[in-house]
Every structure is written in structure tokens, then in C-alpha cells.
């Protein structure tokens, strides 16, 4: 099997932000066991920024982008040193891979990233992936490694994605504040739990949270990849999660709908820059006939987007049912709203969103 394992900041760093060598040692030991069982493993790791905070003796995590990027550069090398040290104890070699969003948006880059990762595994290496935080801007970045792990799972055709965190899995409420919270053993591909608005805040040292993990599980599910959210502190958690042992985390079953990498990005990863309200005729055409979104069906335009941005598409009842990449900016879209093709100004095509750049989000609102 081909497995992607993501471990969060709260699991690889302590309260001061220092890298927890015992956690990395345990993870590397489990990865070595999977490799001995003939599985291929890719690790997506958080912790670089937190490691940089601790290394430079800062009292708390800064919030400005430039400092965070500098801290990521400091912490990333420290993090890789630990992975290499503990992988070497099992005669394994780690290979650092830093990714940016364009590696998934651009088809050429997507294929190149895939070829590189697969070749590393063929050479016997364990790819250790992180976002290239040192150079990523706020506007063009993933924002959390859960999302990266899900997109990597699609990229390499993984069988299982395991998201390791500091709790046992998904609960019906926050178990830290609600004594009635029940553990969720399994979530079907179209289960409403995949769309719940879980807490978005991660730990003080990280950027994730249960919301980002649910988003990642949704991306992976729509990639045909089974996902498990589990506790990094559970003994033999990787082997148990892969074997779907009851209680070893929450299992998210794969969807029978397999989106392309580009459409996965549009649907779940890209930040939306506005919204488009369409009439009922356009809604029916998009959902039932897989058409492009024409200007003629537009009722309202909201936001300040430019050509190439992702927008939410809503019906007349204000329900988001699709997302897509627009072909013109907000001003042009507003001016063309409701117009037939023959009435459009020169230079504006009939399609606001081409069907190749549009994803219907039924059961994922």
C-alpha cells in the first residue's frame, strides 16, 4: 500500500515549541515497520515555525508573515535533522520536499511533483514534506499541512491518508468542554459530518484544528483515498489505522467521485474571492447538464475578484452549490450579468466559468 502520514505541530513540539525528539523517534520507528511490511510511506510534517520560535528563544509565536517565514527557515533544518537522525537508526534516508500551491494548480508542476515523489520512494527514501513557508506569501499558500497531505495523497495515488493529532479522532462535540461528546468511528463519503463546521483554531503553536482535518478528509475522500484521523500518542497507531482497527481513529470512507487535481484545488483548497448568484435555470444547467456558467444566468456579483480567482456560486436561496475559476474580473462580471452572448462587450466571452474550471459541491456545503 501507499500511505501518506501527516503529523501536526502539537504532536511534534512541546509547550515551549521545542521539537519533541521522542515523538519523531516513535513516528520513524512506525514508518520503518511499515516499510519492512513493504508499504510505501510519505510523511507530511508540521513544526518548522514552532521549532524556529524555540530555537531563537522567543516567548510566543509571532503573527507577522515575514517573521514567520524566517522562523520556518530556521526550524525546517532542525526538524529535518531529527527525522534524518531517527530514520537512520532504521537504515532509512529522509528526503526533504518543500511544496507550494502551484505544484498542484499547474499541470506540468503537478506531474513533476508526482514523478519526483514516486522516484524518491523507488530509491528507498522516505519523502518528508512541508509547505515552503520561507517563501510562500499570504495570498499564495496552502495555510495548513492537512490540506497539503490530502493533495499529496491525490498526487501520488495513495491508498490511505493518516492525520495524526493530539486527540483520538472526530467527536460529536469538543470532548474538552462537553462531557456528552461521543467518538465517531466511521464517516461515509456523503455523511453530513464531512461538512460540519468544526473548530478552526489549532493549538497556539500550529495553524490547523479539526476544521482543517475535516477539510483534508473531504479532499482525500473525493480523491478516492480512505482517511483516518487518529492520536499520535496511540501505540502502533499507523499499523492500526491502516488496518482499520476499531477505535484506532475516525475512518473517512472514500467517495466514488474522483476529481482531478485542478478541480480538487478549486473545490476545497483555493480561497474564494467573491460569490456569484445565479438564477434557477443556470443552477439546473450546471448541476444536471454539466454546462459552463454563462453570463446570462448571473443575477448578482459580490466581491473584488480578478480573472483566475475562485468564487462561490450560489442559488437564489443563498445556498452555495458550486465553486469555479472566473474568466473576468468582478467589474466586468457585474457589467455582463444577465446579458446574452450577443449583448456582451468586445473581449468578454459568453462563459464566466468554463465547465473545466467548475465543481458542483452537492453534499459538501
N, C-alpha and C positions, 0 to 999 in steps of 0.2 A: 504494500500500500504506500501511497504518497501522502505525507502528513505535514501540515503546517501547524506550528505551535507558537502562540503569542503569549508572552508573559508581561504583565503590567508593572508600572513603576512601583506601586505599593508592595509588590511581591519581590522585587529585586533590590529595593533600597530600604534602609531603616528610617526611623523617625527623623533623624538628622539629615537624611538624604544620602548617606554613605552607602556604597554598594554592598549588598549582603552576599558575601562570598559563599556562605553555606547554601543560599538559595540557588545560586548559579551552579555550585558543585552538584547539588541534587538534580537540577534540571539536566545538566550534562551527563550525569550518570544514567538518567532515564532515556535520554536521547541515544546514548551508547547502547543501551539494551534494545531499543527499537532497531537500531542499525544492525545489531547482532541477529535480530529476528528478520533481517532482510528488508526492512522498511526504509524508504527514503524520507528524510526529515529536513524541513526548513524551519528555522527559528526566527520569529519577529520579536525583537526585544525593545522595551522601553527602558528608561532610566538614565539616559545620557545627560539630560538637563539637570536632573536631581543630583547625579554624580558630580557634575560641574559645580553645583551650589556647595556641596560638601567639600570638594577639593579646594575651593577658593575661600572656604571659611565664612561663607555668607550666613546670616541669621535666618533668612527666609528667601523663598523663591521670588525673584523679580518678576515684573509684569511687562516691561518694555521689550519689544521684539529684538532689538539689537543685542541687548544683554543676554536674552535667552539663547540667541543664536551663538553667541560667544561661549556661553556655558555648555551648549551642546557639543561644540568643537572640543572643549576640554574633557567633558565627560565621556564622549564617544570612544576615545582612545583608551581611557581607563576601563570602560566596560568591555571592550574587545580583549584587552589584556587578561581580564578574568575569564572570559569564555575560552580563549586560547589555552590558558593555563589548565583549566579543568577538562577541556576536551582532550588535551594532550595526554592526560592520565589514562585515557582510554584509547590511545593511539589514533585519535581523530584530529582533523585540522579544520578550524573555523575559517570562513571566508566572508569578510565584511562586504555587504552590498547596501549602498545608500540609494534610495529611490525618491523620485519626485513625481508629481501628478502627471506630467507629460509622458512619462513612461507607460501610462495606461490610456491616455487620450489619443496619442499619436500611434497609428497602426505600426509604423516602422519601429518605433521605440518599444512598443508592446512586444513585438516579435523578438526584438533584440534582447529585451529583458528576459523573456522566456528562454531563449536559446542559452543565455549566459547561466541562468539558474539551473537549467537541466544539465548543462555541461559540467558545472561545478559538482552536481550530485553524481554524475557519471565518473568524475575523477575521485570520488570518495570523500569530498568535502561536505561540511555542514554549513550551508549559507546562513549567515547571521544578518538579518535585515533590519534597517531602521529608516525613518524618513531623513532626508538630507536637510536636517533642521538648520545647519550652519549657514545655508544659502537660500533656503526657502523663504518666500515673502508671505505676509498675511493673506494676500489675495490669491496666491497660487501655492497652496499646500494642502495636505490631507487633513491635518489637525489632530489626528489620533492614530495610533498604531493598530487599533482594532480594525479600522477601515482598510488600512494597508494590508493586513493579514487576510482579510476577505478577498481583496482584489488580487493578491498574490495567489490565493487558493484557486481562483478562476484562471489566472495566467498560466499556472503550471499543471492544471487539471488534477488538483488534489482530491483525494478520497475523503479526507476528514480534516476539519479545522478545529483545533482545541484552543480556547481562550482561557488562559489561566489568570485567576484573580484572587482576591482575598476573602471571598465568600464561596459557599458551596455551589451556587448556581442561581437560577432565577426563582424569586419568590413572588407570591401574590401581593405582597406589600414589603416595605422595608423591615427586615427582621430586627434591626437595631432599635426601632421605635414602635413596632407593632407586634405584640405577643401572639396575635392570631395569624400572622403571616405563615402561609403554607408553601412548602417547597414544590416546585413544578418539575416533574420528572421528564416530561416529553412535550414538545410543541410541534404540531403539524405544520406543514408548509403554508397553509392558508389560515392558520389559527390567528384569532384577533390578538393574542399575546405578542405576536411578532410586531404589532403596531402600537402597543401600549406606550404611553408617554412616561417612561421610567425616569428616575432622577438622572439628570445630565451631569451633575457635578462629580468629578472624580475626587481623589484624595488631594491634600494640599500639595503633594509632590508630583502629581500626574495631571493629565488632561482628559482622561477618559471618564468612566462611570458606566452604570448599567445601560443607559440610553445608547451609548456608543457601541456597546456589545450587542444589543438587540439590533441596531442598525447593521452591524457586521454580520450577524446571524442571518438577517434578511438578505443581504447581498450574497452571502455564501449559499443560502437556500435557493435563491434564484439563479445560482450558478450550477446547481445540481450537486452541491457539496454538503454533506452532513456536518453539523457544527455542535460542539459541546462547550458550554460554559462551566468551568469547574474550579475548585480551590487548588491553588498551587501548593498548599500545605498538606494535601491528602497524599498518603503513601501510594506510590505506584500509580499516580493519577493518570499519566499518559496511557499506559497499557490498559487501564480500566476504562478510560474514556473511549479509546479506540475499539475496545471490545463491547462497548455499550453496557457495561456492568451497571445494574440498577443502583441508583444513589450516587454514582460517580459523575455528578454534574447534571445539568439540564441538557437533554438531547434535542436539537432542532433538525427536523427531517428535511431532506432536500425536496425542492419543488420540481415538478415535471416540466417547467418552463425554463429554458436555458438561454439567457440573454447574452449578447455579445459584450465584450469588454467596454466598448464605447457606450452602449445603452445602459450597462450597469453603472457607469460613471454618471450618466445623465440622470438616471433614476434615483440613485442613492448617495452618490459621493459628491457631486458638484453642489456648490452653494447657489441657491436660486437668487436672482437679482430683481425679480418682479413677478407679476402674475398677469394672466390673460383670462378674461371671462368670455366664454363662447355661448352661442345660442344652442338650443336643443338639437337643431338639425346638424350642427357641426359636431356636437357631442356624439350623436348617433353614428355619424360618418366615421369619426375617429375610432370609436370602440368596435363597431360592427363591420366596417368595411376596410379598416386599416389604411385610411387615406392620410394625406398630408393635411395640415391645418391651413386653410385659406383665409385671406384677409376678410373675405365676405362673411365669414361666420363669427367675426370678432365683435363683441358688444362693448367691452371696456378694456383699457390698458392701464396697468398700475406699475410703478417702479421707474427706475432710471437705468435701464439696461442698454447694452450695445450689442451689435451683431456678434453672434457666437456665444452670448451668455445663455445660461439656463434659466428658464422661467417655469413657474407652476401654471397649470391650465385648469381653470375652474368652470363648473357649470353655473346655470342661473340661480342655483340654490347655494352657491358659495362653497361647493364641495370640490376639493382638489381631486381630479381623477387621472391626471397625466402630467408629465414634465417633458420639456423639449428645449432644444437649442434654436434660438431665433435667428433669422436671416437679416434682420434690420434692427435699428435702434428703436428706443421707446417712442421718440418723437415721430419717426416715420410710421411705426406701427399704429400709433394713435391717429395719424392723418389718413391712413389707409383703412382703418377699421370700418367694416360693413360694406366696403366697396367691392364690386365685381371686378374681374380681371381687366375688362375693357376700360374701367374708370380709374385705374391706378396710374400714378405719376410715372414718368420715364425713369427707368433704373430700378424699379421695385417689381419683383416677380410676384406671381399670384400666391405663392406659398410663404406664409410666415414661418412655419416649422415644417421641414420636409419629414416624411414618414420615417426615413432612416435615422433621423435625429429626435424621434419622439417615442416615449414609452408610456403605455397605459398602466396605471397603478391600481387596478382593481384588487381589493383585498389587502392593500398595503398603505392605506391612507393614514 
